[in-house]
Amino acid sequence: MEIIIYGKEGCINCDKTRMLCQIQSLSFQYLLVGTDITAEALQEQVGQPVRSLPQIFVRTEDNTTYVGGYDDLRTQLRQLTLTTA
């Protein structure tokens, strides 16, 4: 599993997302909106208007799934931990 984070410099929730991945030893890729991807391309990938960052996806061997933002990732990881405990 790899976490794909689309963020920007100076974004507190983007930094928190990277830190969460590091603390949980999750493989992640951090891409800057405006440098690595355009806002329009990200919006197309998400499938809806993007009003905040980060925008997070989870890539597995089978597919890539849109998660949402920092709180959404945290909730999903918490649920994953509860179901595997």
Backbone bond lengths (Angstrom), bond angles and torsions (degrees), N, CA, C in turn:
res aa  C-N    CA-C-N  psi(-1)  N-CA   C-N-CA  omega(-1)  CA-C   N-CA-C  phi
1 M - - - 1.450 - - 1.527 108.69 -
2 E 1.313 115.48 135.89 1.462 121.43 176.61 1.520 108.53 -130.94
3 I 1.318 116.32 136.53 1.454 122.62 177.28 1.528 107.53 -94.58
4 I 1.320 116.44 130.88 1.465 121.52 176.84 1.523 106.97 -111.03
5 I 1.313 115.36 119.87 1.461 121.89 -175.90 1.528 109.03 -114.47
6 Y 1.316 116.44 123.50 1.458 121.83 172.78 1.521 106.44 -103.30
7 G 1.319 116.74 119.02 1.453 120.32 -176.64 1.509 112.25 -145.13
8 K 1.340 114.97 -164.86 1.463 120.86 178.68 1.519 108.58 -147.09
9 E 1.302 115.62 163.01 1.466 121.68 178.08 1.528 109.40 -66.13
10 G 1.322 116.32 142.52 1.453 120.96 176.86 1.519 114.55 78.20
11 C 1.315 117.83 10.96 1.465 122.65 -179.13 1.530 108.58 -95.45
12 I 1.311 116.99 114.70 1.465 121.57 -176.54 1.526 111.30 -62.55
13 N 1.330 117.38 -45.12 1.464 119.50 -179.33 1.526 111.97 -68.90
14 C 1.317 117.39 -28.68 1.469 120.46 174.66 1.527 109.43 -65.74
15 D 1.324 116.08 -44.55 1.468 120.90 178.01 1.524 110.86 -64.02
16 K 1.333 117.59 -40.84 1.457 121.05 178.69 1.524 111.24 -64.05
17 T 1.321 116.82 -36.12 1.464 121.04 179.17 1.525 110.34 -65.93
18 R 1.325 116.83 -45.31 1.471 119.69 177.33 1.522 110.75 -61.54
19 M 1.328 117.26 -41.91 1.459 120.99 -179.77 1.532 110.93 -64.60
20 L 1.334 116.95 -41.48 1.459 121.40 177.47 1.528 110.78 -58.76
21 C 1.310 116.28 -44.18 1.469 120.48 178.96 1.533 110.71 -63.90
22 Q 1.308 116.60 -41.43 1.465 120.23 179.20 1.523 111.27 -65.26
23 I 1.318 117.71 -44.80 1.464 122.28 -179.59 1.527 110.77 -61.72
24 Q 1.330 115.97 -39.02 1.461 120.33 -177.84 1.531 112.25 -89.78
25 S 1.328 116.46 6.83 1.473 122.17 179.87 1.523 112.20 54.86
26 L 1.333 115.84 42.70 1.458 121.70 178.15 1.525 109.57 -96.56
27 S 1.303 115.58 136.67 1.453 120.29 175.33 1.534 108.12 -69.95
28 F 1.332 116.10 132.18 1.460 118.02 179.43 1.517 110.89 -144.72
29 Q 1.320 113.49 157.43 1.462 122.71 176.51 1.523 105.73 -123.40
30 Y 1.335 116.86 129.17 1.464 121.47 -179.15 1.517 108.72 -111.76
31 L 1.318 116.35 121.43 1.457 122.06 -178.49 1.522 109.51 -119.95
32 L 1.319 115.80 135.00 1.458 121.25 -178.88 1.522 111.29 -88.24
33 V 1.313 115.93 127.35 1.457 121.50 175.16 1.522 107.25 -71.86
34 G 1.304 115.79 129.95 1.461 121.21 -177.73 1.520 112.05 100.19
35 T 1.327 117.13 -21.46 1.468 121.89 178.18 1.524 110.31 -114.26
36 D 1.346 116.11 -57.39 1.462 121.22 -177.73 1.523 112.89 -88.16
37 I 1.320 116.13 -23.92 1.463 122.08 179.86 1.524 107.87 -152.29
38 T 1.311 116.85 145.22 1.468 119.59 176.65 1.527 109.35 -80.25
39 A 1.309 115.47 157.57 1.468 120.17 177.47 1.527 109.91 -60.93
40 E 1.313 116.94 -36.63 1.468 121.12 -179.96 1.520 111.04 -66.61
41 A 1.336 117.24 -42.96 1.463 120.89 179.66 1.533 110.74 -65.93
42 L 1.324 116.69 -38.02 1.462 120.04 177.51 1.524 110.18 -64.94
43 Q 1.311 116.51 -44.31 1.462 121.14 179.22 1.526 110.46 -59.56
44 E 1.319 116.68 -39.58 1.465 121.59 177.95 1.533 110.23 -65.48
45 Q 1.305 116.67 -40.69 1.463 121.64 -179.61 1.531 110.95 -67.31
46 V 1.335 116.82 -40.60 1.461 121.55 179.95 1.529 110.31 -70.59
47 G 1.325 116.37 -35.26 1.456 120.30 179.14 1.511 114.16 89.19
48 Q 1.325 115.97 12.63 1.469 121.73 177.80 1.519 107.77 -160.48
49 P 1.331 117.71 165.54 1.460 119.15 178.55 1.527 111.52 -59.04
50 V 1.326 115.84 136.89 1.461 121.84 178.34 1.517 107.69 -99.24
51 R 1.321 115.41 116.89 1.467 120.32 -177.35 1.520 112.80 -110.81
52 S 1.341 116.35 -10.67 1.464 119.16 -178.74 1.521 109.98 -151.36
53 L 1.299 114.58 162.47 1.458 121.75 177.10 1.518 107.33 -125.99
54 P 1.304 118.06 152.45 1.450 127.73 5.90 1.533 111.97 -80.41
55 Q 1.327 114.13 162.51 1.450 122.58 169.07 1.523 104.82 -114.91
56 I 1.325 116.69 127.53 1.457 121.25 -168.40 1.523 111.28 -123.45
57 F 1.331 114.59 138.50 1.456 123.29 175.45 1.519 108.17 -125.78
58 V 1.337 116.82 152.35 1.456 122.28 173.72 1.518 107.17 -116.09
59 R 1.327 115.12 123.77 1.469 121.31 179.32 1.526 108.67 -105.10
60 T 1.327 115.50 126.71 1.460 121.56 173.59 1.525 107.25 -117.47
61 E 1.308 116.65 -178.63 1.467 119.80 178.36 1.515 111.27 -61.24
62 D 1.334 116.45 -32.63 1.463 121.28 -174.22 1.523 114.31 -86.26
63 N 1.343 117.33 -39.19 1.466 118.91 -175.38 1.525 111.62 -164.12
64 T 1.323 114.59 179.70 1.456 122.45 175.58 1.522 107.56 -119.51
65 T 1.340 116.08 128.40 1.458 121.84 -175.45 1.519 109.93 -119.19
66 Y 1.326 115.98 134.52 1.454 121.57 175.80 1.519 109.30 -74.92
67 V 1.334 116.91 131.30 1.463 122.22 -178.93 1.522 110.72 -103.04
68 G 1.327 117.27 -47.75 1.461 122.00 -175.52 1.504 109.84 126.81
69 G 1.329 117.16 -131.24 1.459 122.10 -178.11 1.518 112.17 -105.57
70 Y 1.328 115.47 -165.74 1.459 122.23 -177.36 1.523 112.34 -57.16
71 D 1.340 117.34 -50.85 1.468 120.32 -178.19 1.525 111.48 -61.66
72 D 1.327 116.64 -36.39 1.464 120.76 178.78 1.533 110.87 -65.01
73 L 1.323 116.69 -42.41 1.463 120.18 177.70 1.520 110.55 -64.14
74 R 1.310 116.60 -45.10 1.470 120.62 179.96 1.527 110.78 -58.99
75 T 1.324 116.87 -43.81 1.465 121.37 178.38 1.522 110.88 -63.37
76 Q 1.325 116.82 -44.73 1.459 120.60 -179.07 1.531 111.02 -63.61
77 L 1.325 117.44 -41.21 1.463 120.70 179.06 1.526 110.73 -66.97
78 R 1.316 117.36 -37.63 1.470 121.60 177.97 1.525 110.21 -63.77
79 Q 1.331 117.25 -43.55 1.470 121.62 179.59 1.523 109.92 -65.50
80 L 1.323 117.11 -39.87 1.460 121.75 178.45 1.523 110.53 -62.17
81 T 1.332 116.54 -41.07 1.461 121.33 178.58 1.513 111.23 -65.42
82 L 1.323 117.42 -40.19 1.461 121.47 -179.35 1.526 111.84 -67.88
83 T 1.322 117.04 -36.94 1.470 120.09 -177.53 1.537 111.71 -77.94
84 T 1.315 116.97 -22.57 1.475 119.00 179.09 1.521 112.29 -96.54
85 A 1.331 117.44 -4.69 1.479 120.45 -178.57 1.520 110.78 -83.50
